[in-house]
Amino acid sequence: MLTNVKLGKTLRSVSIVGIGATPFFNAQENDTYRGLTHGELFGYAALDAMKDAGIEPRDVQFFFHGSANPSVLEKCITPNLQVADWFGMRGKGSLSHSEGCCTGYIALEEAVMAVASGMYDIVLSGACDMGTGMPDGNTPSFMRIPLSTEVLFPDLDSIFDRAYGRYLGGGPGMNHDDWINFYAKENGLSEDQIDDVLSHQAYHFRRAGALCPRAIRRTPFEELAKEAGYDDVWEYMKSPYNPKVTQYLRTASDSCVADGAAACIVVPTEIAKQFNAKPIEVIGCGASVLDAIVPHLEKKATAEAARQVYEQTGLTPDDIDLLYVNDFIGSSAFLAAEEVGYLPKGEGWKYVLDGRIAFDGDKPMNTNGGRTSYGHAFGASGMADIFEAVTQMRGEAGERQVKKLPKHTFLRGFGGAQNVRAIILESNF
């Protein structure tokens, strides 16, 4: 009988003992990676995670494969069957799942439930997306063509209830500005103030991304400003070189679409130290899903998922040392930080302007650079955040290591327009 039970009355405690990830890159432009397949990328991350855990493929009992939209991005509907050979999983039980940009966070949730239930003891879970391109439908899948908005936006519309819901393709700016517009009015902030806040947030996330070898955007904004003829980086941040793409968001605050994969190995906590001297325990997961017709759905779903995970763990926002937010909508970063209590309500924008959310600040967030600098490989982005969170909690992040070794890390996933997950990790070493 297990005594360390935190996930529920009848569930085992679960820990992450292995992590793996590819760089995030653009296969359409990068000659080094052009021609790689989805299976090769997922397999690289999977084998990387196994190596980190000190296990072999034969030790894994079950694996989960996550992808935001395999039908469009890979022209397939059961990618778990097609990738298994790349990392020694032929014949093993597996499952594919797809929850848009929340897929990577749900990938961890699925693995945790599989182990917590007692069904399996060693589970691999990962996510992979090649977001910059797609097969042309007539040639082998490694011969990819660019993914265009003409394909992407009509397909994204399928995640909404098209009978009664809101059409995404008709107004992506409206969706991107929804929460920040509400926040600006609620707190009496002008458009110029919001512009400053988002510029500072992008700037500090790029400082982290510049130090992250797997990030797709690593050039500091000072360098970009100098190349464009600006001596003042903040003048550059508001220049035509960083144009607005919606009422509030500039390109520096918009996600950078990428290709990439990440994976993890989870086991029962009671045996975790047999695999890794620094296991990270998953102590809670909250979930909320709201239909797109609900006003401010991201804000409301974030609050509900956070409420669940705090109630489940008995922790409070004061216990959280590090936060990751899926910020493919740039303003989501500090807004979600307020909603989960990491930053005080109505004051988060001040923390951003003061640089306190930077990796070397007292309220660090998105220490890999987030979606704006690390890149956004859709379903893989959440698992990449988990990779970074574990790296930071082990004290292995090098130059971008946060000042205080995190005891508790909070991850807020959002995607598929409606899915939100709130996950808390804990170190016990």
C-alpha positions in Angstrom: 0.0 0.0 0.0 1.4 3.4 -1.0 1.5 6.1 1.6 2.5 9.1 -0.6 -0.8 9.8 -2.2 -1.5 13.3 -3.3 -3.5 13.1 -6.6 -6.6 11.5 -5.1 -7.9 9.0 -2.5 -7.2 6.0 -4.6 -4.4 7.2 -6.8 -0.6 6.8 -6.6 1.7 9.8 -6.6 3.6 10.3 -9.8 7.0 11.8 -10.7 8.8 12.9 -13.9 12.1 11.1 -14.1 13.1 11.8 -17.7 12.8 14.7 -20.1 13.8 15.2 -23.8 13.3 17.8 -26.5 14.4 18.8 -29.9 15.3 22.4 -30.8 12.4 24.4 -32.1 13.2 25.4 -35.7 11.7 26.3 -39.1 12.2 23.3 -41.4 11.2 25.4 -44.4 14.2 27.6 -44.0 16.7 25.6 -42.0 18.9 23.4 -44.2 20.1 21.4 -41.1 16.6 20.1 -40.4 14.9 20.2 -43.7 13.6 16.7 -44.7 13.1 15.4 -41.1 9.8 13.7 -40.5 7.3 13.9 -37.7 8.3 10.4 -36.6 12.0 11.3 -36.5 11.4 14.4 -34.4 9.1 12.6 -31.9 11.5 9.7 -31.8 14.4 12.0 -31.0 12.6 13.6 -28.1 11.4 10.2 -26.8 14.9 8.6 -26.9 16.3 11.8 -25.3 13.8 11.4 -22.4 14.6 7.7 -22.0 18.3 8.5 -21.9 17.7 11.1 -19.2 15.7 8.6 -17.1 18.3 5.9 -17.7 16.0 3.4 -19.3 15.7 1.6 -22.6 12.7 1.4 -25.0 11.9 -2.1 -23.8 11.3 -0.7 -20.3 8.5 1.6 -21.4 5.1 0.0 -21.0 2.8 2.5 -22.8 3.2 5.7 -24.7 1.0 8.7 -25.5 1.5 10.7 -28.7 0.2 14.3 -28.9 -0.3 16.5 -31.9 -2.4 19.6 -32.4 -3.7 18.8 -35.8 -2.2 15.7 -37.4 -4.9 15.6 -40.1 -3.6 18.9 -41.6 0.0 18.9 -40.5 0.8 15.3 -41.3 -2.2 14.0 -43.4 -2.8 11.2 -40.9 -5.3 10.4 -38.1 -3.4 7.9 -36.0 0.2 9.1 -35.8 1.0 7.0 -32.8 0.9 3.9 -35.1 3.2 5.6 -37.6 6.0 6.8 -35.3 6.4 3.8 -32.9 9.3 2.2 -34.9 11.4 5.4 -34.5 12.0 4.8 -30.8 11.6 1.1 -30.2 7.9 1.0 -29.5 6.6 -1.4 -32.1 3.8 -3.5 -30.7 3.6 -1.5 -27.5 0.2 0.0 -26.4 -0.2 3.6 -27.3 -2.8 6.4 -27.9 -2.9 9.5 -30.0 -4.6 12.7 -28.8 -5.1 16.2 -30.0 -6.3 19.2 -28.0 -4.8 22.1 -30.1 -2.1 24.1 -28.4 -3.0 22.6 -25.0 -1.9 19.1 -26.2 1.5 19.1 -24.5 0.1 19.9 -21.1 -2.7 17.2 -21.5 0.1 14.8 -22.6 1.5 15.0 -19.1 -2.0 14.7 -17.6 -2.7 11.6 -19.6 0.6 9.9 -18.5 0.1 10.9 -14.9 -3.4 9.3 -14.8 -2.1 6.1 -16.5 0.5 5.7 -13.8 -1.5 7.0 -10.9 -4.3 4.5 -11.6 -1.8 1.6 -11.2 -2.3 0.5 -14.8 1.4 1.1 -15.7 4.6 1.9 -13.9 6.7 3.4 -16.8 5.0 5.6 -19.3 6.4 7.8 -22.0 4.4 10.9 -23.1 5.3 13.4 -25.8 4.1 15.8 -28.3 5.3 16.8 -31.8 4.1 19.2 -34.4 5.7 20.5 -37.6 3.9 23.8 -37.7 5.8 25.6 -40.5 4.6 23.2 -43.3 2.5 20.3 -44.4 2.7 17.4 -46.9 1.5 18.4 -50.4 -0.6 15.2 -50.5 1.1 13.8 -53.6 4.7 13.1 -52.3 6.3 11.5 -49.2 5.5 13.4 -46.1 9.1 14.7 -45.5 8.7 16.7 -48.8 6.7 19.5 -47.2 5.3 22.8 -48.5 4.7 25.9 -46.3 1.6 26.0 -44.2 -0.5 29.0 -45.4 -3.2 31.0 -43.7 -5.5 30.0 -46.5 -5.3 26.4 -45.1 -4.8 27.2 -41.4 -7.6 29.6 -40.7 -10.5 27.7 -42.3 -9.3 24.6 -40.5 -9.0 26.3 -37.1 -12.7 27.2 -37.5 -13.4 23.5 -37.0 -12.5 23.8 -33.3 -15.6 25.9 -32.7 -19.2 25.0 -32.7 -20.0 26.3 -36.1 -23.8 26.1 -35.6 -23.8 28.7 -32.7 -20.2 29.7 -32.1 -18.0 32.5 -33.3 -16.1 32.2 -36.5 -12.3 32.3 -35.7 -11.2 33.0 -39.3 -13.4 36.1 -39.5 -11.6 37.9 -36.7 -8.4 36.5 -35.2 -7.5 40.0 -34.0 -10.8 40.0 -32.0 -9.8 36.7 -30.3 -6.3 37.8 -29.6 -7.3 41.2 -28.1 -10.3 40.0 -26.1 -8.7 39.5 -22.7 -6.2 42.4 -22.9 -8.9 44.8 -24.0 -11.1 43.8 -21.0 -8.1 44.2 -18.7 -7.2 47.6 -20.1 -10.7 48.9 -19.5 -10.9 47.3 -16.0 -7.7 48.8 -14.8 -7.8 52.2 -16.6 -4.8 51.6 -18.9 -4.3 53.4 -22.1 -3.4 51.7 -25.4 0.1 53.3 -25.1 0.6 51.8 -21.6 -0.5 48.4 -22.8 2.0 48.8 -25.8 4.8 49.5 -23.3 3.9 46.5 -21.1 3.8 44.1 -24.0 7.0 45.4 -25.4 8.8 45.0 -22.1 7.4 41.5 -21.7 8.6 40.5 -25.2 12.0 42.0 -24.4 12.5 40.1 -21.2 11.3 36.8 -22.7 13.8 37.3 -25.6 16.5 37.8 -23.0 15.7 34.3 -21.8 15.3 32.9 -25.3 18.7 34.3 -26.2 20.3 32.0 -23.6 18.2 28.9 -24.5 20.0 26.7 -27.1 16.7 25.2 -28.2 14.9 28.5 -28.9 14.1 29.5 -32.4 14.5 33.2 -31.8 17.7 34.0 -30.0 18.8 37.4 -31.3 18.5 40.0 -28.5 16.3 43.0 -29.4 19.3 45.4 -28.9 21.0 43.6 -31.8 17.9 43.8 -33.9 17.5 47.5 -33.1 21.1 48.3 -34.0 20.8 46.4 -37.3 17.7 48.5 -38.1 19.5 51.7 -37.3 18.0 52.4 -33.9 20.2 53.3 -30.8 17.2 53.0 -28.5 15.8 49.5 -28.2 12.4 50.8 -27.0 12.1 53.1 -30.0 12.7 50.0 -32.2 10.0 48.1 -30.3 7.5 50.7 -31.4 8.8 51.1 -35.0 7.6 49.7 -38.3 10.1 46.9 -37.8 7.8 45.6 -35.0 4.4 46.4 -36.5 1.1 45.9 -34.8 -0.9 42.9 -36.0 -4.0 43.6 -33.9 -5.1 46.6 -32.0 -2.7 45.8 -29.2 -0.3 43.1 -30.2 2.9 43.7 -32.2 4.9 41.0 -34.0 7.2 40.7 -31.0 4.3 39.6 -28.8 2.9 37.1 -31.3 4.0 33.5 -31.4 6.7 32.3 -33.7 5.4 29.1 -35.5 8.0 26.3 -35.4 8.7 22.6 -35.8 9.7 20.6 -32.8 9.0 17.9 -30.2 9.4 17.2 -26.5 8.7 14.2 -24.2 8.8 13.0 -20.6 8.9 9.7 -18.7 6.7 9.3 -15.6 6.7 6.6 -12.9 5.3 6.1 -9.4 7.0 8.5 -7.0 7.9 5.7 -4.6 10.4 4.2 -7.2 11.3 7.5 -8.9 14.8 7.7 -7.4 15.7 4.4 -9.0 15.6 6.3 -12.3 16.8 9.8 -11.5 18.4 11.4 -8.5 16.3 14.5 -9.0 12.7 13.4 -9.8 10.0 16.1 -10.1 6.6 15.1 -8.6 3.4 16.1 -10.3 1.2 17.0 -7.3 -1.9 18.3 -9.0 -3.7 19.1 -12.2 -6.8 21.3 -12.7 -8.9 21.3 -15.9 -11.5 23.5 -17.4 -13.0 23.7 -20.9 -15.3 26.4 -22.1 -17.1 26.8 -25.4 -15.9 29.7 -27.5 -19.3 31.5 -27.3 -18.5 32.2 -23.6 -17.2 35.8 -23.2 -13.6 36.0 -21.9 -13.4 32.2 -21.9 -9.6 32.1 -21.4 -9.8 34.2 -18.3 -12.7 32.2 -16.8 -11.3 28.8 -17.6 -7.8 29.8 -16.2 -9.4 30.8 -13.0 -11.4 27.6 -12.7 -8.4 25.3 -13.5 -6.3 27.2 -11.0 -8.9 26.9 -8.3 -9.0 23.2 -8.8 -5.3 22.6 -8.6 -4.9 24.8 -5.5 -7.7 23.0 -3.8 -6.2 19.6 -4.8 -2.7 20.4 -3.5 -3.5 22.6 -0.5 -1.1 25.2 -1.9 -1.7 28.9 -2.4 -0.2 31.3 -5.0 2.3 32.3 -2.4 3.9 28.9 -2.6 4.6 29.2 -6.4 8.2 29.9 -7.3 8.1 29.8 -11.1 5.3 30.1 -13.7 4.9 29.0 -17.3 2.1 30.3 -19.4 1.2 29.1 -23.0 1.4 32.6 -24.5 0.8 32.1 -28.2 -1.4 35.2 -27.5 1.4 37.3 -26.0 -0.7 39.2 -23.5 -1.9 35.9 -22.0 1.4 35.7 -20.1 1.0 38.4 -17.5 -2.8 38.2 -17.6 -2.8 34.5 -16.7 -0.1 35.2 -14.1 -2.6 37.5 -12.4 -5.5 35.1 -12.8 -3.6 32.2 -11.0 -2.4 34.6 -8.3 1.2 34.6 -9.2 1.1 38.3 -9.7 -1.3 40.6 -7.8 -4.6 41.4 -9.5 -4.4 44.7 -11.4 -0.7 45.0 -10.7 0.9 42.5 -13.1 1.6 45.1 -15.7 3.8 47.0 -13.2 5.8 43.8 -12.6 6.4 43.5 -16.3 7.6 47.1 -16.7 10.0 46.6 -13.8 11.4 43.5 -15.3 10.4 41.4 -12.3 9.0 38.6 -14.5 12.4 38.1 -16.3 14.4 34.9 -15.6 16.6 36.9 -13.3 13.7 38.7 -11.6 11.9 37.8 -8.4 8.8 36.6 -10.2 10.3 34.6 -13.1 8.1 33.4 -16.0 8.6 31.6 -19.3 12.3 31.2 -18.7 12.7 29.5 -22.1 11.4 32.6 -23.9 7.8 31.5 -24.3 6.0 31.2 -27.6 7.4 34.5 -28.8 11.0 33.5 -28.6 11.3 29.8 -27.8 8.7 29.2 -30.6 5.3 27.7 -31.0 5.2 24.1 -32.3 1.5 24.0 -31.5 0.9 20.8 -29.5 4.5 20.3 -28.6 4.8 23.7 -26.9 3.3 22.6 -23.6 5.7 19.7 -23.3 8.6 22.0 -24.1 7.5 24.1 -21.1 7.5 21.0 -19.0 11.0 20.2 -20.2 12.1 23.7 -19.2 10.3 23.6 -15.8 12.0 20.3 -14.9 15.4 21.7 -16.1 15.0 24.8 -13.9 13.8 22.8 -10.9 16.9 20.5 -11.2 19.1 23.6 -11.3 20.4 22.7 -14.7 19.4 25.8 -16.8 22.8 27.4 -16.9 22.9 31.1 -17.7 19.2 31.4 -17.5 18.8 29.6 -14.2 16.4 31.5 -11.9 17.8 33.0 -8.7 15.8 30.8 -6.3 15.8 27.1 -7.0 12.0 26.4 -7.5 10.2 24.2 -5.0 6.9 24.6 -6.8 6.3 25.4 -10.4 2.9 26.2 -12.0 2.1 25.6 -15.6 -0.9 27.1 -17.3 -1.8 25.5 -20.6 -4.3 26.9 -23.1 -5.3 25.8 -26.6 -7.8 24.4 -28.9 -9.6 27.7 -28.2 -11.3 26.2 -25.1 -8.9 23.8 -23.2 -7.1 24.9 -20.1 -4.9 22.9 -17.7 -3.3 24.1 -14.5 -0.4 21.8 -13.3 1.8 22.1 -10.3 5.1 20.4 -10.0 7.1 19.9 -6.8 10.8 19.1 -6.1 11.7 17.0 -3.1 15.5 16.9 -3.1 
